[in-house]
Amino acid sequence: MFFNHKLWNCPKTVKETAHKSLVRPKLQNACSAWDTHHQKDKATIERIQRKAARFVTGDYDRTTSVTEMLQDLQWDTLETMRRHARLCIMYKMCHGLLDGDWGGYLITNRERRTQAGHDFKFYCIKTT
């Protein structure tokens, strides 16, 4: 609501910058640790992104495709961004670039019976 009232007549670049610097970080907060598996929660978060795309482009016509707007703006979906963040965290954990002792969480699978064996295969830890 704040953006609609204060930035309604600003250029597209200003609206996009405001969204990327003020709204998107809140949506991505702790996304590598929290990534819901419930489809309804994912849809709720994506809906915010889609409303922002309509706001930035200034196109509120119901017949316009929001997916095309997102592609024109070159915005990734928030699910894609969460996946990328998870992969970055995993890479940092595997290569010792992240503070902390991750040895208890990353148990390497040393089994080499197949050609697909490598140093970055891990056992799934089952919690009870």
N, C-alpha and C positions, 0 to 999 in steps of 0.2 A: 504494500500500500504506500509506503514512504516513497518508493521510486516513482510510482505512478503520479503522485502529486508533485514531486519536486523536479523530476527529470522528463516530464512528458514532452517537452519541446526541444530537448537536447538532440544533438546528432547521434547517429547509430554507434559511433565509436565510443562516445562518452557513456552511453547506456551499457554497452558491452564491457567496458572497463569497470564500471560500477558493479556490474553483476559478478565479474570474475574476481574482483578484489574484496567485495563485501558479502556476497551471498554464497558463492561456490565454496569458499573455504569452510563455511559452516556445514555445508552438505557433505564435504569430504572429511570432516573432523574424525579422526581415529578410524578411518575407513579400512585400514589394513588389519586392525584388531576386530572391528565390528563390521561384519558383512552378512547381512540377514539372508536367510534362505527362504523366507516367506515371500511369496510373489506379491502379496498385497502391500507389504512394506516397501519392496522395490518399486512398485508402481506409484506409490505415494511420493517417494523421493524423486522419481523420474518426472512426475507431473509438475513438480516445482521447476525443473529444468525446462520443460516444455512451455510453461507459462512465461518463463524468462525469455525464451526464444521469440515468442509472440510480442513481448514487450520491446525487445531490442529491435526487431524488424518493424514494429509498428503495424503489423498485419493481424487484425483480430477477426478476419473473415472466417467463418466456420468451414468454408469449402477449401480453404488453403491447407496444404499438407504441412504439418509441423515437422515431420521427418525431413522433408526437403529444406525447411528453414534451418534445421540443425546441421544438415549437410552444407548448405550455403555459408553458414557461420563457421563451419569446420570445427564444431564442438563434438567431442566424443560423448558417448553416453556415460552416465555416472557409474554404471556397472563396469564399463570398460576401464574407467579410471581406477575403480576399486581393485580390479584384477591386476592392473599395472602396479599399483601400490603394494599389493600382496607379493608379487614377484620381486619387486625391488627389496622388500624387507627380507624375503627368503634368500636372495642373492647376498645381501649384507650379512645375514646370519651365517651362511655357509662359508664366506670368505673372511670372517672375523672383523668386519667393518662396523659392527654394531656393538656397543658396550653391553656387557652382561655375559653370564655363563650360560650358553645355550646347549652345552653338552648333554644335559638331562632331557632336553626336548628333541634334539637331533641325533638320533641313533642311526649310525650308518649301516646299511645292509652290505655286508662284505661277501655275500654269495656271488660267485662268478661262474655259474653253470652255463650261462647264455652269453651271447655276444653283446647283449644289451646291458651288461653289468658295467657300472662306472662308480666313481667315488661320491656322486651326489644322488644316490638312491638311499632312501630312508625308510625305516620301519614306521608304521602308523602306531602311535601309542594309544592303547585303549584305556579309557578312564572308566571307572565304575561309579 
